[in-house]
Amino acid sequence: MSNHGPVIVIKKQVHGHGGHHGGAWKVAYADFVTAMMAFFLVMWIVGQSSQKKDGIAKYFRDPGVFETSRGSGLLPGTGDTAKEVSTPGAAAGAMSGEAAQVRRALEAMPSFKNVSERVQISVTPEGMLIDIGDRDGDSFFSSGSAELQPALVDILLVIGQELATFGSPVVLDGHTDARNYRDRAGYDNWTLSSDRANQARRVLVHAGVKPEQFEAVRAYADTRPKITGDPLDPRNRRIAILVKPGQAVQSRVTASAP
């Protein structure tokens, strides 16, 4: 028999260093990756065209404006287009970019600061409304006439250039104050408001607006005053341009009768 006792083996476990660090580095790395993605997204947007930037801005102002179908995209001109939903809220959101563009174009005119308070641009559920009116002692029209003053012609030319790029439907309204106008037989405020609206339409067409963009040219005489408490207020004498949201109006093709 052997005189040696049983052999005792001692097993030591060596722990790695990973447990001391935990998973905190993963959180930091995820934050870094997110920041880099945001940075490259911003740099990509900066490099896009103004049209695409407007589309992106509209989406973030009101995502509900866009109803994207299968395979469609947000940006115009990419082959996949965003379709606007014809609801009052969507109309207001869709026209805000166009309204800002018209404002910038007008404010670039050196003479605009003298008449800026008489040109009001707003976005309504129906679309973009441009209201151009008179003030006491200063009229955009010759007295009792449909002749446009040069200041109004300049404003309409700038507006017309912008509307031509939109291609959207346009409704043009003429308004007068409540002063009776009967210079000659059959000529009254109804005819005067109609003639002024049509004169404005001709200038817009000269600026580039397509004739088929006009849905209507309407005369209201003094029936819809802006200052309801004073029908004789000169601010009631005005031209109102309503630009409706929607796709560009296609040119009409007319065939000659056989």
Secondary structure, 3 states (H helix, E strand, C coil): CCCCCCCCCCCCCCCCCHHHCCCHHHHHHHHHHHHHHHHHHHHHHHCCCHHHHHHHHHHHHCHHHEECCCCCCCCCCCCCCCEECCCHHHHHHHHHHHHHHHHHHHHCCCCHHHCHHHEEEEEECCEEEEEEECECCECCECCCCCCECHHHHHHHHHHHHHHHHHCCCEEEEEECCCCCCCCCCCCCHHHHHHHHHHHHHHHHHHHCCCHHHEEEEEECCCCCCCCCCCCCCHHHCEEEEEECCCCCCCCCCCCCCC
